[in-house]
């Protein structure tokens, strides 16, 4: 039986994806990305210039190896980040320790519940079934305060107020599902979430609404720390390129790449990856600076 029958029947697939695509209008929490002041994105000439970074005199050969890969990959796609960005062990906020698969699974299951609550009508997914899934797995503890407010509001109110923005959580979910073994890695240069990835994540990879956390953890094939560090660094650098474009740089991203709309996808995917290697840091406190 497919996902539509098990999860959200009788919602029609074309309508559902129209809804999903319609959600991809504004960044997280309904706030538009706005150009930041250039001073907010100026990078350091040297890690030693910043007293907050750890081990400022460390050679960080592993970080330099990863950075070389990141810059080469991005340059091939027309992205250009500042070469002075701190490397792995000079970034104070990341621990270079991967969160447990269970923690990642609980977060992505919580986001799935939030997404359905604010995007699918009662006729498609019964509220009592969805809230049973939330309560059974203790998912409220894995939502941010803002997200919890949304899932606790009446269904129609959530749909009306957040239906056009909750789709950004799918960008977070792509990164989190990849961490658990979903095959296709989040791509920093692809623009917004491809429809086939949405189908695979929502319909195939994540278990249905009658499932428990154990169902997802048992099927997970967690990525290695090195895999995560390499991809996160690529997103870190691409995020820097996007922010440069938002402040007026004309050559940091390709001409066809929209710094706000497509840059928002980079922001949200990076959030999942950086959170995963920021052990002990809450979702809202994840350092997404560049």
ChimeraX attribute file (.defattr): number of C-alpha atoms within 10 A of each C-alpha:
attribute: neighborCount
match mode: 1-to-1
recipient: residues
	/A:1	5
	/A:2	10
	/A:3	16
	/A:4	16
	/A:5	10
	/A:6	14
	/A:7	20
	/A:8	23
	/A:9	15
	/A:10	12
	/A:11	17
	/A:12	11
	/A:13	13
	/A:14	9
	/A:15	10
	/A:16	15
	/A:17	14
	/A:18	10
	/A:19	16
	/A:20	23
	/A:21	18
	/A:22	16
	/A:23	21
	/A:24	24
	/A:25	19
	/A:26	20
	/A:27	23
	/A:28	20
	/A:29	13
	/A:30	15
	/A:31	10
	/A:32	13
	/A:33	16
	/A:34	11
	/A:35	14
	/A:36	13
	/A:37	12
	/A:38	13
	/A:39	8
	/A:40	12
	/A:41	16
	/A:42	15
	/A:43	16
	/A:44	15
	/A:45	13
	/A:46	12
	/A:47	21
	/A:48	16
	/A:49	10
	/A:50	14
	/A:51	10
	/A:52	13
	/A:53	15
	/A:54	16
	/A:55	15
	/A:56	19
	/A:57	9
	/A:58	11
	/A:59	12
	/A:60	15
	/A:61	12
	/A:62	12
	/A:63	17
	/A:64	15
	/A:65	13
	/A:66	19
	/A:67	22
	/A:68	13
	/A:69	15
	/A:70	21
	/A:71	20
	/A:72	14
	/A:73	15
	/A:74	20
	/A:75	16
	/A:76	9
	/A:77	14
	/A:78	16
	/A:79	23
	/A:80	23
	/A:81	25
	/A:82	18
	/A:83	14
	/A:84	12
	/A:85	20
	/A:86	25
	/A:87	21
	/A:88	24
	/A:89	21
	/A:90	23
	/A:91	19
	/A:92	17
	/A:93	22
	/A:94	20
	/A:95	18
	/A:96	18
	/A:97	14
	/A:98	23
	/A:99	17
	/A:100	13
	/A:101	21
	/A:102	16
	/A:103	13
	/A:104	23
	/A:105	24
	/A:106	23
	/A:107	22
	/A:108	26
	/A:109	26
	/A:110	25
	/A:111	23
	/A:112	20
	/A:113	19
	/A:114	25
	/A:115	25
	/A:116	22
	/A:117	28
	/A:118	25
	/A:119	26
	/A:120	22
	/A:121	17
	/A:122	16
	/A:123	11
	/A:124	17
	/A:125	19
	/A:126	16
	/A:127	17
	/A:128	10
	/A:129	13
	/A:130	21
	/A:131	18
	/A:132	14
	/A:133	21
	/A:134	21
	/A:135	12
	/A:136	13
	/A:137	18
	/A:138	14
	/A:139	21
	/A:140	21
	/A:141	14
	/A:142	21
	/A:143	22
	/A:144	16
	/A:145	11
	/A:146	10
	/A:147	17
	/A:148	16
	/A:149	11
	/A:150	22
	/A:151	22
	/A:152	13
	/A:153	13
	/A:154	12
	/A:155	17
	/A:156	16
	/A:157	13
	/A:158	21
	/A:159	21
	/A:160	11
	/A:161	13
	/A:162	19
	/A:163	23
	/A:164	20
	/A:165	23
	/A:166	30
	/A:167	26
	/A:168	27
	/A:169	23
	/A:170	26
	/A:171	26
	/A:172	24
	/A:173	26
	/A:174	26
	/A:175	27
	/A:176	26
	/A:177	24
	/A:178	22
	/A:179	28
	/A:180	23
	/A:181	16
	/A:182	22
	/A:183	12
	/A:184	13
	/A:185	15
	/A:186	27
	/A:187	17
	/A:188	25
	/A:189	20
	/A:190	13
	/A:191	17
	/A:192	20
	/A:193	21
	/A:194	11
	/A:195	12
	/A:196	8
	/A:197	18
	/A:198	18
	/A:199	14
	/A:200	15
	/A:201	20
	/A:202	19
	/A:203	17
	/A:204	14
	/A:205	18
	/A:206	20
	/A:207	19
	/A:208	19
	/A:209	20
	/A:210	13
	/A:211	13
	/A:212	17
	/A:213	18
	/A:214	13
	/A:215	14
	/A:216	20
	/A:217	18
	/A:218	10
	/A:219	13
	/A:220	19
	/A:221	15
	/A:222	19
	/A:223	15
	/A:224	11
	/A:225	15
	/A:226	12
	/A:227	11
	/A:228	22
	/A:229	21
	/A:230	18
	/A:231	21
	/A:232	27
	/A:233	22
	/A:234	25
	/A:235	25
	/A:236	26
	/A:237	25
	/A:238	29
	/A:239	27
	/A:240	25
	/A:241	25
	/A:242	25
	/A:243	29
	/A:244	26
	/A:245	22
	/A:246	23
	/A:247	17
	/A:248	14
	/A:249	13
	/A:250	11
	/A:251	14
	/A:252	22
	/A:253	26
	/A:254	16
	/A:255	10
	/A:256	8
	/A:257	17
	/A:258	15
	/A:259	27
	/A:260	21
	/A:261	17
	/A:262	20
	/A:263	25
	/A:264	25
	/A:265	30
	/A:266	26
	/A:267	26
	/A:268	22
	/A:269	26
	/A:270	26
	/A:271	23
	/A:272	26
	/A:273	25
	/A:274	27
	/A:275	26
	/A:276	30
	/A:277	21
	/A:278	21
	/A:279	17
	/A:280	14
	/A:281	15
	/A:282	12
	/A:283	17
	/A:284	13
	/A:285	11
	/A:286	19
	/A:287	17
	/A:288	16
	/A:289	11
	/A:290	21
